[in-house]
């Protein structure tokens, strides 16, 4: 069944092809990507792609905090990585499993799944001002 391998773009979503990478990360054999949404995260105003980085000393966020930033002038500052990731993972869950399904998946699973479900995630001024372009 192609649904079991993750090769189908329709039908029920299963762990499919992202089960093995997630298992390797969770087993500590591979390091998780510290900025898993880099390839799909864009500015909603100008379309520029966000890049993951750490905050330098002397900024409004905690020094060394993970953030996503662009070089555009559309935003007042970087996006806190944890906030935007949790927002994207919540939408990933709803799209993939519905609202009432308990999956037991980790953020590692949701990160791997999000980049397969969305072609683009556009963020406005806040992490609540966000739109999703679905792959399927």
ChimeraX attribute file (.defattr): number of C-alpha atoms within 10 A of each C-alpha:
attribute: neighborCount
match mode: 1-to-1
recipient: residues
	/A:1	7
	/A:2	11
	/A:3	15
	/A:4	13
	/A:5	14
	/A:6	18
	/A:7	13
	/A:8	15
	/A:9	12
	/A:10	10
	/A:11	9
	/A:12	11
	/A:13	17
	/A:14	16
	/A:15	15
	/A:16	15
	/A:17	15
	/A:18	18
	/A:19	15
	/A:20	11
	/A:21	16
	/A:22	23
	/A:23	14
	/A:24	13
	/A:25	15
	/A:26	15
	/A:27	10
	/A:28	10
	/A:29	10
	/A:30	12
	/A:31	10
	/A:32	16
	/A:33	12
	/A:34	12
	/A:35	18
	/A:36	18
	/A:37	24
	/A:38	17
	/A:39	15
	/A:40	18
	/A:41	28
	/A:42	24
	/A:43	21
	/A:44	18
	/A:45	14
	/A:46	12
	/A:47	15
	/A:48	16
	/A:49	20
	/A:50	24
	/A:51	17
	/A:52	21
	/A:53	16
	/A:54	17
	/A:55	19
	/A:56	12
	/A:57	11
	/A:58	8
	/A:59	10
	/A:60	9
	/A:61	17
	/A:62	12
	/A:63	12
	/A:64	12
	/A:65	14
	/A:66	19
	/A:67	22
	/A:68	23
	/A:69	24
	/A:70	19
	/A:71	12
	/A:72	15
	/A:73	9
	/A:74	15
	/A:75	17
	/A:76	9
	/A:77	18
	/A:78	21
	/A:79	22
	/A:80	19
	/A:81	21
	/A:82	14
	/A:83	14
	/A:84	20
	/A:85	20
	/A:86	15
	/A:87	13
	/A:88	23
	/A:89	21
	/A:90	15
	/A:91	18
	/A:92	22
	/A:93	19
	/A:94	12
	/A:95	15
	/A:96	17
	/A:97	15
	/A:98	11
	/A:99	11
	/A:100	8
	/A:101	10
	/A:102	9
	/A:103	8
	/A:104	7
	/A:105	11
	/A:106	11
	/A:107	13
	/A:108	19
	/A:109	19
	/A:110	23
	/A:111	22
	/A:112	20
	/A:113	22
	/A:114	27
	/A:115	21
	/A:116	16
	/A:117	17
	/A:118	18
	/A:119	15
	/A:120	21
	/A:121	22
	/A:122	21
	/A:123	22
	/A:124	16
	/A:125	16
	/A:126	15
	/A:127	18
	/A:128	11
	/A:129	10
	/A:130	18
	/A:131	16
	/A:132	17
	/A:133	12
	/A:134	15
	/A:135	12
	/A:136	11
